[in-house]
Amino acid sequence: MGVTILDPTREAQAATRPLAERAGPPATIALLDIRKPRGDVFLDELEVLLRERGHEVERTAKPTFTKVAPPDVRKEIAERCDAVIEALAD
């Protein structure tokens, strides 16, 4: 199975490359909502897709999008999760 990668500067020249095989157990993935409008909508959909693939998902959020995540939030993600996805939207 291949994936089509589009260059946003020249979409007419798409390249098809094989998907990388992933080995190992499912991961625990943190979904970090930075509190931008509609970021939660994106994360809701992403959570469904990740859970369908057998991953554990933990949701967390920053208090506001105008500042970095507080140290306690970052520490908790680092201790409990294998990866983090940060949602940006508007």
MMTF fields as JSON, N, C-alpha, C and O atoms, coordinates in Angstrom:
{
  "mmtfVersion": "1.0.0",
  "mmtfProducer": "UNKNOWN",
  "numBonds": 359,
  "numAtoms": 360,
  "numGroups": 90,
  "numChains": 1,
  "numModels": 1,
  "chainsPerModel": [1],
  "groupsPerChain": [90],
  "chainIdList": ["A"],
  "bondAtomList": [4, 2, 8, 6, 12, 10, 16, 14, 20, 18, 24, 22, 28, 26, 32, 30, 36, 34, 40, 38, 44, 42, 48, 46, 52, 50, 56, 54, 60, 58, 64, 62, 68, 66, 72, 70, 76, 74, 80, 78, 84, 82, 88, 86, 92, 90, 96, 94, 100, 98, 104, 102, 108, 106, 112, 110, 116, 114, 120, 118, 124, 122, 128, 126, 132, 130, 136, 134, 140, 138, 144, 142, 148, 146, 152, 150, 156, 154, 160, 158, 164, 162, 168, 166, 172, 170, 176, 174, 180, 178, 184, 182, 188, 186, 192, 190, 196, 194, 200, 198, 204, 202, 208, 206, 212, 210, 216, 214, 220, 218, 224, 222, 228, 226, 232, 230, 236, 234, 240, 238, 244, 242, 248, 246, 252, 250, 256, 254, 260, 258, 264, 262, 268, 266, 272, 270, 276, 274, 280, 278, 284, 282, 288, 286, 292, 290, 296, 294, 300, 298, 304, 302, 308, 306, 312, 310, 316, 314, 320, 318, 324, 322, 328, 326, 332, 330, 336, 334, 340, 338, 344, 342, 348, 346, 352, 350, 356, 354],
  "bondOrderList": [1, 1, 1, 1, 1, 1, 1, 1, 1, 1, 1, 1, 1, 1, 1, 1, 1, 1, 1, 1, 1, 1, 1, 1, 1, 1, 1, 1, 1, 1, 1, 1, 1, 1, 1, 1, 1, 1, 1, 1, 1, 1, 1, 1, 1, 1, 1, 1, 1, 1, 1, 1, 1, 1, 1, 1, 1, 1, 1, 1, 1, 1, 1, 1, 1, 1, 1, 1, 1, 1, 1, 1, 1, 1, 1, 1, 1, 1, 1, 1, 1, 1, 1, 1, 1, 1, 1, 1, 1],
  "groupList": [{"groupName": "MET", "atomNameList": ["N", "CA", "C", "O"], "elementList": ["N", "C", "C", "O"], "formalChargeList": [0, 0, 0, 0], "bondAtomList": [1, 0, 2, 1, 3, 2], "bondOrderList": [1, 1, 2], "singleLetterCode": "M", "chemCompType": "L-PEPTIDE LINKING"}, {"groupName": "GLY", "atomNameList": ["N", "CA", "C", "O"], "elementList": ["N", "C", "C", "O"], "formalChargeList": [0, 0, 0, 0], "bondAtomList": [1, 0, 2, 1, 3, 2], "bondOrderList": [1, 1, 2], "singleLetterCode": "G", "chemCompType": "PEPTIDE LINKING"}, {"groupName": "VAL", "atomNameList": ["N", "CA", "C", "O"], "elementList": ["N", "C", "C", "O"], "formalChargeList": [0, 0, 0, 0], "bondAtomList": [1, 0, 2, 1, 3, 2], "bondOrderList": [1, 1, 2], "singleLetterCode": "V", "chemCompType": "L-PEPTIDE LINKING"}, {"groupName": "THR", "atomNameList": ["N", "CA", "C", "O"], "elementList": ["N", "C", "C", "O"], "formalChargeList": [0, 0, 0, 0], "bondAtomList": [1, 0, 2, 1, 3, 2], "bondOrderList": [1, 1, 2], "singleLetterCode": "T", "chemCompType": "L-PEPTIDE LINKING"}, {"groupName": "ILE", "atomNameList": ["N", "CA", "C", "O"], "elementList": ["N", "C", "C", "O"], "formalChargeList": [0, 0, 0, 0], "bondAtomList": [1, 0, 2, 1, 3, 2], "bondOrderList": [1, 1, 2], "singleLetterCode": "I", "chemCompType": "L-PEPTIDE LINKING"}, {"groupName": "LEU", "atomNameList": ["N", "CA", "C", "O"], "elementList": ["N", "C", "C", "O"], "formalChargeList": [0, 0, 0, 0], "bondAtomList": [1, 0, 2, 1, 3, 2], "bondOrderList": [1, 1, 2], "singleLetterCode": "L", "chemCompType": "L-PEPTIDE LINKING"}, {"groupName": "ASP", "atomNameList": ["N", "CA", "C", "O"], "elementList": ["N", "C", "C", "O"], "formalChargeList": [0, 0, 0, 0], "bondAtomList": [1, 0, 2, 1, 3, 2], "bondOrderList": [1, 1, 2], "singleLetterCode": "D", "chemCompType": "L-PEPTIDE LINKING"}, {"groupName": "PRO", "atomNameList": ["N", "CA", "C", "O"], "elementList": ["N", "C", "C", "O"], "formalChargeList": [0, 0, 0, 0], "bondAtomList": [1, 0, 2, 1, 3, 2], "bondOrderList": [1, 1, 2], "singleLetterCode": "P", "chemCompType": "L-PEPTIDE LINKING"}, {"groupName": "ARG", "atomNameList": ["N", "CA", "C", "O"], "elementList": ["N", "C", "C", "O"], "formalChargeList": [0, 0, 0, 0], "bondAtomList": [1, 0, 2, 1, 3, 2], "bondOrderList": [1, 1, 2], "singleLetterCode": "R", "chemCompType": "L-PEPTIDE LINKING"}, {"groupName": "GLU", "atomNameList": ["N", "CA", "C", "O"], "elementList": ["N", "C", "C", "O"], "formalChargeList": [0, 0, 0, 0], "bondAtomList": [1, 0, 2, 1, 3, 2], "bondOrderList": [1, 1, 2], "singleLetterCode": "E", "chemCompType": "L-PEPTIDE LINKING"}, {"groupName": "ALA", "atomNameList": ["N", "CA", "C", "O"], "elementList": ["N", "C", "C", "O"], "formalChargeList": [0, 0, 0, 0], "bondAtomList": [1, 0, 2, 1, 3, 2], "bondOrderList": [1, 1, 2], "singleLetterCode": "A", "chemCompType": "L-PEPTIDE LINKING"}, {"groupName": "GLN", "atomNameList": ["N", "CA", "C", "O"], "elementList": ["N", "C", "C", "O"], "formalChargeList": [0, 0, 0, 0], "bondAtomList": [1, 0, 2, 1, 3, 2], "bondOrderList": [1, 1, 2], "singleLetterCode": "Q", "chemCompType": "L-PEPTIDE LINKING"}, {"groupName": "LYS", "atomNameList": ["N", "CA", "C", "O"], "elementList": ["N", "C", "C", "O"], "formalChargeList": [0, 0, 0, 0], "bondAtomList": [1, 0, 2, 1, 3, 2], "bondOrderList": [1, 1, 2], "singleLetterCode": "K", "chemCompType": "L-PEPTIDE LINKING"}, {"groupName": "PHE", "atomNameList": ["N", "CA", "C", "O"], "elementList": ["N", "C", "C", "O"], "formalChargeList": [0, 0, 0, 0], "bondAtomList": [1, 0, 2, 1, 3, 2], "bondOrderList": [1, 1, 2], "singleLetterCode": "F", "chemCompType": "L-PEPTIDE LINKING"}, {"groupName": "HIS", "atomNameList": ["N", "CA", "C", "O"], "elementList": ["N", "C", "C", "O"], "formalChargeList": [0, 0, 0, 0], "bondAtomList": [1, 0, 2, 1, 3, 2], "bondOrderList": [1, 1, 2], "singleLetterCode": "H", "chemCompType": "L-PEPTIDE LINKING"}, {"groupName": "CYS", "atomNameList": ["N", "CA", "C", "O"], "elementList": ["N", "C", "C", "O"], "formalChargeList": [0, 0, 0, 0], "bondAtomList": [1, 0, 2, 1, 3, 2], "bondOrderList": [1, 1, 2], "singleLetterCode": "C", "chemCompType": "L-PEPTIDE LINKING"}],
  "groupTypeList": [0, 1, 2, 3, 4, 5, 6, 7, 3, 8, 9, 10, 11, 10, 10, 3, 8, 7, 5, 10, 9, 8, 10, 1, 7, 7, 10, 3, 4, 10, 5, 5, 6, 4, 8, 12, 7, 8, 1, 6, 2, 13, 5, 6, 9, 5, 9, 2, 5, 5, 8, 9, 8, 1, 14, 9, 2, 9, 8, 3, 10, 12, 7, 3, 13, 3, 12, 2, 10, 7, 7, 6, 2, 8, 12, 9, 4, 10, 9, 8, 15, 6, 10, 2, 4, 9, 10, 5, 10, 6],
  "groupIdList": [1, 2, 3, 4, 5, 6, 7, 8, 9, 10, 11, 12, 13, 14, 15, 16, 17, 18, 19, 20, 21, 22, 23, 24, 25, 26, 27, 28, 29, 30, 31, 32, 33, 34, 35, 36, 37, 38, 39, 40, 41, 42, 43, 44, 45, 46, 47, 48, 49, 50, 51, 52, 53, 54, 55, 56, 57, 58, 59, 60, 61, 62, 63, 64, 65, 66, 67, 68, 69, 70, 71, 72, 73, 74, 75, 76, 77, 78, 79, 80, 81, 82, 83, 84, 85, 86, 87, 88, 89, 90],
  "secStructList": [7, 3, 3, 3, 3, 7, 7, 6, 6, 7, 4, 4, 4, 7, 3, 3, 3, 3, 7, 7, 7, 7, 7, 1, 1, 7, 7, 3, 3, 3, 3, 3, 3, 7, 7, 7, 6, 6, 2, 2, 2, 2, 2, 2, 2, 2, 2, 2, 2, 2, 2, 2, 6, 6, 7, 3, 3, 3, 3, 3, 3, 7, 1, 7, 6, 6, 1, 7, 7, 7, 2, 2, 2, 2, 2, 2, 2, 2, 2, 2, 7, 1, 3, 3, 3, 3, 3, 7, 7, 7],
  "xCoordList": [0.849, 0.0, 0.892, 1.898, 0.546, 1.323, 0.569, -0.636, 1.292, 0.704, 1.125, 2.265, 0.219, 0.53, 0.925, 0.177, 2.093, 2.595, 2.514, 3.09, 1.79, 1.635, 2.495, 2.441, 3.268, 4.063, 3.142, 2.642, 2.9, 1.957, 2.389, 1.577, 3.638, 4.094, 3.961, 3.959, 3.846, 3.772, 2.96, 3.502, 1.681, 0.855, 0.748, 0.408, 1.022, 0.918, 1.962, 1.821, 2.995, 4.059, 4.016, 4.984, 2.899, 2.747, 3.649, 3.885, 4.144, 4.993, 4.286, 3.706, 4.323, 3.733, 4.861, 5.77, 4.784, 5.803, 5.126, 4.004, 5.79, 5.188, 5.142, 6.009, 4.116, 4.02, 5.038, 5.294, 5.612, 6.57, 5.815, 4.761, 6.35, 5.778, 6.19, 7.343, 5.27, 5.559, 5.502, 4.53, 6.513, 6.545, 6.398, 6.673, 5.969, 5.896, 4.47, 3.527, 4.33, 2.996, 2.359, 3.04, 1.058, 0.391, 0.992, 1.488, 0.936, 1.512, 0.427, -0.758, 0.851, -0.023, 0.299, 1.433, -0.705, -0.51, -1.307, -2.507, -0.626, -1.293, -1.78, -1.041, -3.004, -3.553, -3.668, -4.49, -2.838, -2.764, -3.554, -3.193, -4.628, -5.458, -4.862, -4.779, -4.446, -3.84, -4.892, -4.557, -6.163, -7.299, -7.549, -8.157, -7.092, -7.471, -8.859, -9.195, -9.666, -10.996, -10.951, -10.153, -11.798, -12.017, -10.879, -10.925, -9.867, -8.819, -9.378, -8.932, -10.367, -10.984, -11.722, -11.779, -12.282, -12.987, -11.989, -12.266, -10.849, -9.798, -9.335, -9.198, -9.092, -8.613, -9.647, -9.28, -10.933, -11.983, -11.881, -11.944, -11.727, -11.619, -10.327, -10.326, -9.241, -7.962, -7.996, -7.428, -8.649, -8.765, -9.467, -9.03, -10.538, -11.251, -10.316, -10.269, -9.583, -8.677, -7.57, -7.238, -7.007, -5.936, -6.449, -5.791, -7.617, -8.186, -8.54, -8.369, -9.028, -9.323, -8.066, -8.15, -6.92, -5.651, -5.001, -3.868, -5.73, -5.273, -4.451, -3.924, -4.326, -3.531, -4.375, -5.587, -3.709, -4.332, -4.196, -3.182, -5.214, -5.194, -5.5, -6.448, -4.686, -4.937, -5.1, -4.261, -6.184, -6.453, -5.988, -6.179, -5.381, -4.972, -5.064, -5.215, -4.974, -5.119, -4.28, -4.034, -3.85, -3.193, -4.285, -5.408, -3.967, -4.961, -5.325, -6.47, -4.345, -4.574, -3.592, -2.485, -3.982, -3.086, -1.98, -1.04, -2.086, -1.122, 0.18, 1.137, 0.226, 1.422, 1.783, 0.95, 3.028, 3.451, 2.729, 2.232, 2.677, 2.059, 2.827, 4.058, 2.123, 2.791, 3.686, 3.435, 4.717, 5.631, 4.949, 5.36, 3.921, 3.253, 2.537, 2.502, 1.971, 1.319, 2.36, 2.151, 3.465, 4.536, 5.112, 5.377, 5.308, 5.863, 4.914, 5.354, 3.633, 2.657, 2.632, 2.585, 2.662, 2.694, 3.954, 3.879, 5.095, 6.363, 6.38, 6.944, 5.774, 5.776, 4.783, 5.05, 3.665, 2.584, 2.442, 1.776, 3.056, 2.79, 4.065, 5.157, 3.882, 4.994, 5.168, 6.254, 4.096, 4.121, 3.058, 2.15, 3.198, 2.208, 1.885, 2.762, 0.606, 0.16, -0.499, -1.409, -0.02, -0.537, -1.457, -1.072, -2.675, -3.648, -3.607, -3.652, -3.52, -3.639, -4.842, -5.024, -5.645, -6.813, -7.269, -6.748, -8.219, -8.895, -9.979, -10.686],
  "yCoordList": [-1.179, 0.0, 1.238, 1.271, 2.233, 3.46, 4.632, 4.567, 5.683, 6.923, 8.02, 8.041, 8.914, 10.025, 11.224, 11.646, 11.768, 12.933, 14.128, 14.121, 15.155, 16.348, 17.473, 17.78, 18.07, 19.236, 20.44, 20.686, 21.201, 22.318, 23.398, 24.232, 23.389, 24.384, 23.907, 24.725, 22.563, 22.019, 20.722, 19.66, 20.789, 19.598, 18.789, 17.607, 19.374, 18.642, 17.53, 16.624, 17.583, 16.585, 15.704, 15.657, 15.008, 14.14, 12.92, 12.414, 12.459, 11.264, 10.188, 10.478, 8.954, 7.843, 7.017, 6.572, 6.82, 6.065, 5.01, 5.224, 3.859, 2.839, 3.318, 4.068, 2.874, 3.196, 2.382, 1.226, 2.96, 2.242, 1.263, 1.595, 0.073, -0.91, -0.55, -0.198, -0.635, -0.338, -1.635, -2.384, -1.901, -3.085, -2.669, -1.523, -3.588, -3.327, -3.173, -3.148, -3.071, -2.983, -1.617, -0.659, -1.539, -0.237, 0.751, 0.358, 2.004, 3.057, 3.752, 3.68, 4.423, 5.342, 6.726, 7.196, 7.369, 8.637, 9.733, 9.592, 10.82, 11.978, 12.877, 13.163, 13.314, 14.302, 15.608, 15.733, 16.57, 17.837, 18.912, 19.33, 19.347, 20.425, 21.743, 21.99, 22.595, 23.871, 24.968, 26.122, 24.598, 25.514, 26.502, 27.549, 26.188, 26.999, 26.521, 25.355, 27.395, 26.997, 25.791, 25.751, 24.833, 23.613, 22.598, 21.565, 22.866, 21.875, 20.609, 19.509, 20.759, 19.585, 18.721, 17.502, 19.331, 18.588, 17.698, 16.528, 18.255, 17.489, 16.335, 15.203, 16.631, 15.592, 14.5, 13.339, 14.845, 13.822, 12.807, 11.601, 13.284, 12.396, 11.579, 10.384, 12.229, 11.541, 10.458, 9.381, 10.733, 9.735, 8.476, 7.364, 8.643, 7.485, 6.65, 5.427, 7.296, 6.584, 5.854, 4.714, 6.504, 5.878, 4.68, 3.641, 4.818, 3.703, 2.522, 1.365, 2.814, 1.738, 0.946, -0.234, 1.573, 0.911, 0.297, -0.18, 0.311, -0.37, 0.456, -0.085, 1.742, 2.588, 3.082, 3.264, 3.293, 3.958, 5.462, 5.926, 6.212, 7.658, 8.354, 7.999, 9.349, 10.194, 11.624, 12.144, 12.246, 13.63, 14.57, 14.308, 15.657, 16.698, 18.038, 18.077, 19.12, 20.436, 21.471, 21.363, 22.467, 23.623, 24.554, 24.534, 25.365, 26.327, 27.369, 27.815, 27.764, 28.779, 28.569, 28.074, 28.937, 28.757, 29.816, 29.695, 30.848, 31.942, 31.653, 32.42, 30.545, 30.217, 28.75, 27.948, 28.415, 27.016, 26.198, 26.742, 24.89, 24.006, 24.104, 24.142, 24.145, 24.23, 23.006, 21.934, 23.165, 22.061, 20.787, 19.69, 20.906, 19.704, 18.953, 17.722, 19.651, 19.006, 18.29, 17.146, 18.947, 18.328, 17.109, 16.091, 17.201, 16.092, 14.888, 13.753, 15.136, 14.046, 13.337, 12.108, 14.105, 13.503, 12.654, 11.526, 13.178, 12.46, 11.165, 10.168, 11.171, 9.984, 8.921, 7.729, 9.324, 8.385, 7.981, 6.99, 8.728, 8.501, 8.246, 8.677, 7.53, 7.229, 8.313, 8.476, 9.05, 10.08, 11.13, 10.889, 12.29, 13.347, 13.966, 14.154, 14.276, 15.006, 16.271, 16.233, 17.399, 18.696, 19.215, 19.257, 19.612, 20.043, 21.547, 22.316, 21.945, 23.348, 23.452, 22.605, 24.441, 24.626, 26.075, 26.865, 26.403, 27.702, 27.652, 28.638],
  "zCoordList": [0.0, 0.0, 0.0, 0.709, -0.768, -0.851, -0.268, -0.027, -0.052, 0.423, -0.547, -1.009, -0.85, -1.736, -0.894, -0.012, -1.164, -0.442, -1.379, -2.466, -0.941, -1.762, -1.21, -0.019, -2.06, -1.713, -1.864, -2.962, -0.791, -0.89, -1.877, -2.278, -2.264, -3.226, -4.664, -5.584, -4.88, -6.237, -6.226, -6.533, -5.881, -5.757, -7.034, -6.978, -8.162, -9.425, -9.518, -10.34, -8.699, -8.734, -7.486, -6.726, -7.273, -6.116, -6.239, -7.336, -5.105, -5.071, -4.271, -3.224, -4.74, -4.006, -3.403, -4.103, -2.084, -1.367, -0.506, -0.047, -0.273, 0.588, 2.037, 2.484, 2.76, 4.175, 4.954, 4.618, 5.972, 6.811, 7.702, 8.244, 7.849, 8.758, 10.182, 10.427, 11.098, 12.492, 13.286, 13.183, 14.06, 14.908, 16.356, 16.714, 17.177, 18.603, 19.084, 18.294, 20.394, 20.997, 20.765, 20.399, 20.979, 20.878, 21.885, 22.941, 21.543, 22.383, 23.194, 22.867, 24.252, 24.972, 24.434, 24.53, 23.872, 23.184, 23.884, 24.115, 24.216, 24.803, 23.678, 22.736, 23.779, 22.858, 23.639, 24.547, 23.276, 23.997, 23.263, 22.163, 23.889, 23.344, 23.814, 25.018, 22.875, 23.282, 23.46, 23.725, 23.313, 23.539, 22.415, 22.637, 21.221, 20.062, 19.635, 19.843, 19.044, 18.601, 17.665, 16.728, 17.923, 17.14, 17.24, 16.571, 18.053, 18.264, 18.875, 18.55, 19.773, 20.396, 19.382, 19.538, 18.35, 17.306, 16.554, 16.291, 16.217, 15.554, 16.444, 15.981, 17.733, 18.643, 18.868, 19.047, 18.865, 18.995, 17.867, 18.105, 16.661, 15.497, 15.543, 15.245, 15.915, 16.004, 17.081, 16.897, 18.187, 19.259, 18.76, 19.054, 18.02, 17.469, 16.59, 16.722, 15.705, 14.8, 15.565, 15.241, 16.569, 17.339, 18.135, 18.184, 18.756, 19.528, 18.61, 18.994, 17.407, 16.447, 16.113, 15.775, 16.204, 15.895, 17.133, 17.075, 18.257, 19.458, 20.419, 21.391, 20.183, 21.07, 22.242, 22.124, 23.368, 24.502, 24.267, 23.746, 24.652, 24.442, 25.758, 26.458, 26.083, 27.248, 26.762, 26.026, 27.18, 26.777, 27.872, 29.06, 27.463, 28.384, 27.656, 26.434, 28.4, 27.781, 28.516, 29.718, 27.766, 28.363, 28.885, 28.38, 29.887, 30.368, 29.316, 29.253, 28.481, 27.458, 26.313, 26.529, 25.11, 23.971, 23.929, 23.145, 24.766, 24.71, 25.457, 25.347, 26.223, 26.991, 26.783, 26.361, 27.083, 26.997, 28.06, 29.046, 27.847, 28.835, 30.154, 30.149, 31.266, 32.564, 32.806, 32.255, 33.621, 33.89, 34.38, 34.0, 35.211, 35.717, 34.601, 34.622, 33.637, 32.495, 31.641, 31.237, 31.367, 30.575, 31.278, 30.638, 32.596, 33.367, 33.34, 33.157, 33.52, 33.509, 32.157, 32.098, 31.081, 29.738, 29.578, 29.091, 29.977, 29.824, 30.623, 30.173, 31.793, 32.651, 32.192, 32.341, 31.648, 31.365, 29.906, 29.606, 28.994, 27.575, 26.779, 27.148, 25.672, 24.769, 23.706, 23.15, 23.429, 22.385, 22.721, 23.517, 22.097, 22.281, 20.926, 20.082, 20.74, 19.562, 20.066, 20.894, 19.551, 19.964, 18.866, 17.698, 19.24, 18.243, 18.056, 19.016, 16.801, 16.419, 15.509, 14.635, 15.683, 14.821, 14.896, 15.683, 14.09, 14.065, 13.029, 12.827]
}
